[in-house]
Each structure stands twice: as C-alpha cells, then as structure tokens.
Amino acid sequence: MTAPGEADGSLELVLAARAQLGECPLWSEPDQRLYWVDIDGGAVHGFDPAAGTDTAVPVPGRPGSIALTRMPGRLLVAVECQLGMLDFGTGAWQDWREVEPEGTQNRFNDGRCDAAGRFWVGSMNESEDGRRTGSLYRVEADGTSAPMRADVGVPNALAFSPDGRTMYWSDTHRDVVWAYDYDIDDGVPTRERVFLDFSDLPGRPDGACVDEDGGYWIACVFGSAVLRATPGGAVDRVISVPVAKPTMPAFGGPDRSTLYVTTIGGGGSHPLDPDPTAGGLFAIETDRRGIAEWPFAGPIGA
C-alpha cells in the first residue's frame, strides 16, 4: 500500500471551501475547470486551479450530481428529484425533466454518464432510520428515464472502465461495491458480482473515478482515506486524508494526473466538523492519469 510522498505526491488543501456537503467533482477539458457541488449548500462550484479561484452558482434545490454536456460551461444538474440545465457562466437555469414525483422525501445523489452519453443517477432518502426508498435510474438523451434498481439506501460509487464495458456502483448502506458487464449499445448492466467488500476497508464506499489503466479510485467516507483497486478488485493503494469524510475523487489538471477530493464540512445534513479544513477541496499529484468524462448526449437547450 502506498501513501502520499511515495508513488503519489503530498496531499494539499487547494481550496478552503468549508462546503457543507462537497461532492461530484468533474474535470472539464474545454473549460480547464473542476466542477463540483455543495449539496446542502445548494450550489454548483467551478474551481480554476490555474488562478486558484472558485465560483459558486446557486441552483433551485440540492444538487446531488452533475454531468458535462457537449457545450462548454453547460451542465446537466440533478437537483432534488428533477434534472435541469445550468449555464455556469451566466447562472441561467432551465428546468428539464422530473424523474421522481414530489413528496417521496428523496433527493438525487451520485450520477455519471456512460460512454453513449446516457446519465445514470440514484435517489436516496436522508432520514436517520436508514430507509431504502431510493432508486437507480438510467436517463436517455431525450430525457426519458427508467428505474433500473429499487430498494436503494444511498447510491454511490458510479464509474465506468476506460472502454465503457464495466460498470461500478454501490449502495453505501450495504458496504459493497458491485461490478457489472455493461452493454454500451443498449445500456444494460449484467452479471453482477462483488468488486469491493468494505467490511475490512476503512470507512464506507462513497464516490469514485477510474484511471487510464482501469484502476478504480474510491473515497472512504468516515474512513479518512481514498483507495485504489485494480480491475481485478485488489486494493493496491490507500491514501490517508486529514479529514474524516472524503466524498469523491476526480482526476483533473492539464494532464489529468491531479486527483482532486471533495469532503464534508457539515452544518446541514451532517454534524458540523470542527476541523477547519473539513469541507475543503484537496489535491494529490499522482503517477496515474484519469479518463476524460463522457458528456451527456441529450439536448443542451431545454
């Protein structure tokens, strides 16, 4: 197992954002910007590492996840249980599709596009009793959606292999990450198997990303760590982070070798963390390169 300073560079706090619930970092090649969300803060952020600046754009609700589109600066945003389009530069918002009806007490959480540009996104209930009223949805380019799995607690860890033919996903409440064979043409995952069992790993499974070699990187929320697993499911790297609740890693920077990690500061759905760096955005220079995010294939004007 490696730690910062060995195969990876030292971990650095690059943005003292103090986010309530930082999540879903995505690197945009055209914008050279890292987009991310503060779910409880109700905003989509854009971090410019060259300038060291961050811009927050409010959205009408809690943004669980985002996806790039074919237009730079135009984002698909999963807010509460609907999808909308955000022009990040102007802050203009357009409602697009409602996926779950109001009144379920659910909200969207983790999401990501597949190689064909479909958007996969999961919903969850934030009640403290651990109820599983969420679903995992597949959203087509025209906005039609289908629930692909029910009885979901906290959907997380969505990622695809570099060739798009392996899908990863987790329900954090079950402490397991599954892998699937994935048909890019019809968008159907098959042959479910356990990829990572968190019973002997730090924390619980949260957000994830994949590098060019097929390595799977996942944030260990409540475990103060980010780990990497080989395509065969062997953990070959555990990197400690200085806060308890890292939420999701994403590769970015000019050569996509910087691993950015969002975290939870609390004050909303989580207790306030007294650590002043909690809720910050961290970065690690690695010896790996991430894959470019696939954009949503749907209309960019709602």
Secondary structure, 3 states (H helix, E strand, C coil): CCCECCCECCEEEEECCCCCCEEEEEEECCCCEEEEEECCCCEEEEEECCCCEEEEEECCCCEEEEEECCCCCEEEEEECCEEEEEECCCCEEEEEEECCCCCCCEEEEEEEECCCCCEEEEEEECCCCCCCCEEEEEECCCCCEEEEEEEECCEEEEEECCCCCEEEEEEHHHCEEEEEEEECCCCEEEEEEEEEEHHHCCCEEEEEEEECCCCEEEEEECCCEEEEECCCCCEEEEEECCCCCEEEEEEECCCCCEEEEEECCCCCCCCCCCCCCCCCEEEEECCCCECCCCCCCCCCCC
